[in-house]
């Protein structure tokens, strides 16, 4: 049993639009949001490449599983799962770009610190330390739901979580090194990805 968007034209169109809304700004940001290379100190240690590689590896493997492993397909509520997945994709994109906007000039694609950087605790940063990453994980959850295959969903999420956990470890080390006790205090008062949970 293949995902709905493989065979249904409306679902295919909606899925394509949702993925375009997610991916095109990310692709453009890759080229235009690397100000740290000019204005900051990089601490990336290859985490951006690891994140992208593991995330996309999980996505590609998930799509393959959705097609080639029919015994793991979710046979019930397929339409509802698809639309819930689309809502997850778009909500994740919204959360990510809201977080990026709140972070402002301190946001870069590379793990980097900049002169005059402070601990941002406005907007979604009041509740979680990495809301932009939470947005990406929510988007991946949405994509996984649209696949209507529990094994594909699991693989997509595992790829995203592994990539983000590695990235966050590098990023938090850099921020503690640059910002010191204010960032340590912020870490003690917030969770990484999900408020009050994780």
C-alpha positions in Angstrom: 0.0 0.0 0.0 1.8 3.1 -1.3 1.5 6.6 0.2 -1.6 8.5 -1.0 0.4 11.2 -2.8 1.8 8.5 -5.1 -1.6 7.7 -6.6 -3.9 10.6 -5.8 -3.4 13.8 -7.9 -4.8 16.3 -5.3 -2.7 14.8 -2.5 0.3 14.8 -4.8 -0.1 18.5 -5.5 -0.7 19.4 -1.9 2.4 17.3 -0.8 4.5 18.9 -3.5 3.5 22.4 -2.5 4.0 21.7 1.2 7.5 20.3 0.6 8.4 23.3 -1.7 7.3 25.7 1.0 9.7 23.8 3.4 12.6 23.2 1.1 13.0 26.2 -1.2 13.6 28.7 1.7 16.0 26.2 3.3 18.0 25.9 0.0 18.1 29.7 -0.4 19.1 30.1 3.3 22.1 27.8 2.7 23.5 30.4 0.4 22.4 33.6 2.1 22.5 32.9 5.8 26.2 32.2 6.4 27.1 35.5 7.8 29.3 33.9 10.4 31.9 33.2 7.8 32.3 37.0 7.5 31.4 38.3 10.9 31.8 35.6 13.5 33.8 32.7 14.8 32.9 29.3 13.4 32.6 26.3 15.7 30.8 24.0 13.3 33.1 21.0 13.4 31.3 19.5 10.4 27.9 19.4 12.2 26.0 21.1 9.4 27.2 18.4 6.9 26.4 15.7 9.4 22.9 17.1 10.1 22.1 17.4 6.4 23.5 14.0 5.5 21.7 12.1 8.2 18.5 14.0 7.8 18.3 13.5 4.0 19.5 9.9 4.4 16.6 9.2 6.8 14.2 10.9 4.3 15.4 8.9 1.3 15.4 5.7 3.2 11.9 6.5 4.6 10.5 7.1 1.1 12.1 3.8 -0.1 10.6 1.9 2.8 7.1 3.5 2.1 7.3 2.0 -1.4 9.2 -1.3 -0.9 7.9 -2.4 2.6 4.1 -2.7 2.2 3.7 -4.8 5.3 4.6 -1.8 7.4 1.9 0.4 5.8 -0.7 1.9 8.0 -4.0 0.7 6.5 -6.4 2.8 8.6 -7.1 6.5 8.6 -4.8 7.1 5.6 -6.6 10.3 4.5 -6.6 11.7 8.0 -2.9 10.8 8.5 -2.0 12.5 5.2 -3.7 15.8 6.2 -2.4 15.6 9.7 1.1 15.2 8.1 0.6 18.3 5.9 -0.4 20.3 8.9 2.7 19.1 10.6 4.9 20.1 7.7 3.5 23.6 7.5 3.4 24.1 11.3 7.1 23.0 11.5 8.0 25.4 8.8 6.2 28.2 10.6 7.8 27.5 13.9 11.3 27.3 12.3 11.0 30.6 10.5 9.5 32.3 13.5 12.4 31.1 15.6 14.9 32.3 13.0 13.2 35.7 12.8 13.4 36.1 16.6 17.1 35.1 16.7 17.7 37.7 14.1 21.3 38.5 13.2 22.6 35.8 15.5 21.2 33.1 13.2 23.5 31.4 10.8 23.6 28.0 9.1 27.1 27.2 10.6 27.5 26.9 14.3 29.1 30.2 15.1 29.3 33.0 17.7 29.5 36.7 17.0 30.8 39.7 18.8 28.2 41.1 21.1 26.1 38.0 21.0 23.6 37.6 23.9 21.3 34.8 25.1 18.0 35.3 23.2 15.0 34.4 25.4 12.2 36.0 23.5 9.4 34.3 21.5 9.8 30.5 21.4 13.2 30.7 23.1 11.4 31.4 26.4 10.3 27.7 26.4 12.9 25.8 24.4 16.5 26.3 23.5 16.3 25.2 19.9 12.9 26.0 18.4 14.2 26.2 14.8 15.3 22.6 15.2 12.0 21.7 16.8 10.3 23.1 13.7 12.4 20.9 11.4 11.6 17.9 13.6 7.9 18.7 13.4 8.2 19.0 9.6 9.9 15.6 9.5 7.1 14.1 11.6 4.6 15.6 9.1 6.5 14.1 6.2 6.6 10.7 8.0 2.9 10.8 8.6 2.1 11.5 4.9 4.0 8.3 4.1 1.4 6.2 5.9 4.0 3.7 6.9 5.0 3.2 10.5 8.5 2.0 9.7 9.1 4.9 7.2 7.9 7.3 9.8 10.3 5.9 12.4 13.3 6.0 10.0 12.5 9.6 9.0 12.3 10.7 12.6 15.4 8.8 13.7 17.5 10.4 11.0 16.3 13.9 12.0 16.8 13.2 15.8 20.3 11.8 15.3 21.4 14.7 13.2 19.9 17.3 15.5 21.3 15.8 18.7 24.8 15.8 17.2 24.4 19.4 16.0 23.0 20.6 19.3 25.9 19.1 21.3 28.3 21.1 19.2 26.2 24.3 19.3 25.7 24.2 23.1 29.4 23.7 23.7 30.1 26.7 21.5 27.5 28.9 23.2 28.7 27.9 26.7 32.2 28.8 25.6 31.3 32.1 24.2 28.5 33.3 26.6 29.5 31.5 29.8 27.2 31.5 32.8 24.2 33.3 31.3 23.9 30.5 28.7 24.4 27.8 31.4 21.6 29.3 33.4 19.4 29.4 30.3 20.1 25.7 29.7 19.1 24.9 33.3 15.8 26.6 32.8 14.8 25.2 29.4 14.4 22.0 27.5 16.0 21.4 24.1 13.2 20.7 21.7 9.8 20.1 23.5 8.6 22.4 26.3 8.6 20.6 29.7 9.5 17.3 28.1 12.8 17.1 26.2 
